[in-house]
Amino acid sequence: MRYMLLCIVVMNIDYTNMEVLKERSKCEIGSEVHCYGKEITYIPTDLPRNLTKLVITEANIEYISKEWLDPYRPHLRDITLSNLPYLRDIEQGTFANIPNLRTLYISHAPRLKYLSGLLKGVTSSTFYSLRIVFTGLVEVPELHHLTENNTMFLLDLDHNEIERLPSNSIRIVAEQVTINFNSRLVVIEDHAFNGSQIAELSMHSNYKLTEINELAFKGLKSLRILDLSQSAIKKLPTEGLEDLETLKIEDTPTMQTIPSIYDLKVSSESSKTYCFKSIRSLLPIQKLNIGTQFLISKIY
């Protein structure tokens, strides 16, 4: 069946354009189009206009121009860019004015360090998933470009090279935000999540994370679940965590203090490594052995 589809496409191609023919031969054609192979150096602009999903993988693309998506904007919903070892830049506005955009997935692009203006012009009210994983990304993309009425399900920034979360760097309405396995993340600055509404925030396995500023979570609303396991933090500020229901801090031997039970109304749970059922019950305790082979000696 694949060969039949390819033959139909080839018959409609200008045979004088051998470069296009060569690259089109690496695209599986349908309402979902998958282009792959080292011969792919750009996104073809003569694919079916009604495609809803575009997947580009294992290609030698170095730069993505916004013009390449122009023919597909009216119907495009899902975009995947994966295993692109030479990709360095994506032009601002590339994903703008795609009215039905739902998901954007960028993965395994080690040379992709900055994504300035990635979401500029994204107006879709159904955009619910942004995943940027296993890249060289050193800073969080500008999220403020998203429309105010857009509620996302997932923002996934796992396995990148993000070094810090500056003030106002995460401004989003989302069910789940994950910033795990960022080996260079060392600090979360004051007001990093200012203006956000996030139900579940996971920042585990950031082994070099040593500092969470006192007002890091100030301005963050609706947070119910927070995971800071496998980090190097010594204490956890409570401002902005008033609605927290579940706190996970597993395998964090540097942790020295437990937040005030009056400020943090939390039922804290975890695995075998670190387990609280209720911090409220710890009020009379001055020292606490939590079964992680270290002793918490101060409760403030």
Beta strands, then each sheet from edge to edge (+ up, - down):
strand 1: 27-28
strand 2: 32-36
strand 3: 53-57
strand 4: 63-64
strand 5: 78-82
strand 6: 89-90
strand 7: 103-109
strand 8: 129-135
strand 9: 152-156
strand 10: 164-165
strand 11: 173-178
strand 12: 187-188
strand 13: 197-202
strand 14: 211-212
strand 15: 225-227
strand 16: 246-248
strand 17: 257-258
strand 18: 288-289
strand 19: 295-296
strand 20: 298-299
sheet 1: 1+ 2- 3- 5- 7- 8- 9- 11- 13- 15- 16-
sheet 2: 4+ 6+
sheet 3: 10+ 12+ 14+
sheet 4: 17+ 20+
sheet 5: 18+ 19-
end
